Amino acid sequence: MAVPARKDIRPGLRVRIILKKDQRTGRLTEGVVRTLLTKSPSHPYGIKVRLEDGQVGRVQEIVSSE
């Protein structure tokens, strides 16, 4: 599964991220992007973001733009 590039992610987007503590299990957490933390255009494990609830993780999927 290819992870989304930075150009496809923006604040307000609903995404599924993988938290650091869930990397072994692969459990995804859904939320809305507040800020992008990764500066490079791509990352092999996903672009790191902070969700509106404060959780930080790497984007695995984009759910919707609303």
C-alpha positions in Angstrom: 0.0 0.0 0.0 1.5 3.3 -1.1 1.3 6.1 1.5 0.0 9.6 0.4 2.5 12.3 -0.6 2.8 15.6 1.3 1.2 17.5 -1.6 -2.0 15.4 -1.1 -2.4 16.2 2.6 -3.6 19.5 4.0 -5.2 20.8 7.3 -8.9 19.8 7.6 -8.5 16.5 5.7 -9.8 13.4 7.4 -7.1 10.7 7.4 -6.1 7.5 9.1 -2.7 7.6 10.8 -0.5 5.0 12.6 0.7 6.1 16.0 4.2 5.3 17.2 2.8 2.9 19.8 0.7 1.1 17.2 3.5 0.5 14.6 3.9 -3.2 15.6 0.2 -3.9 15.5 -0.7 -1.7 12.5 -3.7 -0.3 14.2 -4.9 2.9 12.5 -6.4 6.0 14.2 -8.8 8.3 12.3 -8.9 12.0 12.7 -8.6 15.5 11.1 -5.3 17.0 10.2 -4.3 20.1 12.2 -0.7 20.5 11.1 1.9 18.8 8.8 5.1 18.0 10.6 7.2 16.4 7.8 8.8 19.0 5.6 10.0 16.6 2.8 7.7 15.9 -0.2 7.5 12.2 0.7 8.5 9.7 3.3 8.6 5.9 3.0 6.5 5.4 6.3 4.1 8.3 5.7 4.0 12.0 6.3 3.9 12.9 10.0 1.0 15.0 11.1 -0.7 16.3 14.2 -4.4 15.7 14.4 -6.9 18.2 15.9 -7.1 16.1 19.1 -3.3 16.4 19.5 -2.2 12.9 18.5 0.8 12.6 16.2 1.4 9.9 13.7 2.1 9.1 10.0 -0.6 9.2 7.4 -1.5 5.8 5.9 -4.7 6.7 4.1 -6.8 9.7 3.2 -10.5 9.1 4.2 -12.2 12.3 2.8 -11.7 16.1 2.4 -14.6 17.1 4.6 
